[in-house]
Amino acid sequence: MPLLGLAALLALGDAAAGRAVFMGKGGCVTCHSVDNRGGSVGPDLSEIGLRRAPESLRLSIVDPSAEIYQEYFTVSAVTRDGQRIEGIALNEDDLSIQLRDAGGTPRSFLKTNLKDLRREERSLMPSFATTLSPAEKEHVVAYLRVLRGVPAAQRPRTREIARVSENITWLTRPSRDGNERPEALLDALQIQQGATVVDLGAGAGYFTWRLARRVGPRGKVIAVDIQRQMLDLVSEEVKKHALANVEPVLGGPGDPRLPVGAVDLVLIANAYHEFSDPEAIMASVHRSLKLDGRVVLVEYSKENPRVPISELHRMSFAEIRSEVESAGFELTRVLDFLPMQHGLIFTKRQ
Ligand code: HEC
């Protein structure tokens, strides 16, 4: 049997050993919580394995400031008597600021008592580049990768199917690119040339032609909708972009008419919430996918109060996850850069 090289061995990091470092030597748990246990200086990591790729997790550990959200910028305050306090901002108004310092203690200051107050684009988290061994770092990454939260219990959800005319105005609105970032979304999916992709609930073809361009002339996009009027719009859009690799399919309410075992990826963008028989559709999607096929759900977020859409046309993260997982899928990745939508990637449960 050939021996594994050191790099390959390390890449096999052990999640149990990683958990021990997280709770012990690394001190991660003093700043981060997992399943409601731990500190709150840094973000909760209960679902970090869904939100970050392994490379990004590695980077967080060795260079915490490399990727950092504004709400986690380090606030540095100097009091009139020269004491410096660093922390994460909890609250701020004209007169005062509340911080949580690196030890987890909340601190409150009147601004008149501060000599200096600034936000710096660096992390309060120390780098573990040298304080953890290469093997320990890989163990920690292995541990973080298995943190995938727990599916919520399924709850009944109200469904409403919008009228066609209303849909078209909505589907072709000029602000849509800014709201949905379609190219960034498709970049993240890393769709291969030659792939067979389904655009399920294709609507006016907003994603269809973009997918067709990505799979290239050797690939194929099956555009499914239950409204013939939509498929006509899809065909127009495809022609407009001089593409010839799209097959329009008129689906039934409980049957998207997909080929079996032949599909690499099914994109269901802003459509799942309108399915009148989601169980039947998802069973059919499951059958259509190759073993390593993926299904991607994109829905406007019910949790985000700034989304200007009726609640009936939005879904919560828990609703999407629980409904799709109960159809024989497993959530493997969450896209967190969509401004108003949830983006969830599922694979078939093995
Ligand atoms: C002193 C507190 C502190 C300690 C100790 C700490 N972290 Fe962090 N961590 C933070 C803060 C604050 C952030 C948010 C800013 C940033 O992204 O760096 C963060 C961010 C992260 C992120 C990125 C989270 C995201 O949503 O992208 C990961 C992953 C992470 N830490 C893992 C670890 C691990 C693993 C350890 C232990 C080896 C650790 N942290 C120790 C404070 C800490």
Residues whose N, C-alpha, C, O or C-beta is under 5 A from the ligand:
A	BS01	HEC	G26 G27 C28 C31 V41 G42 P43 L57 S60 P64 S65 E67 I68 Y69 Y72 A102 S123 L124 M125 F128 V140
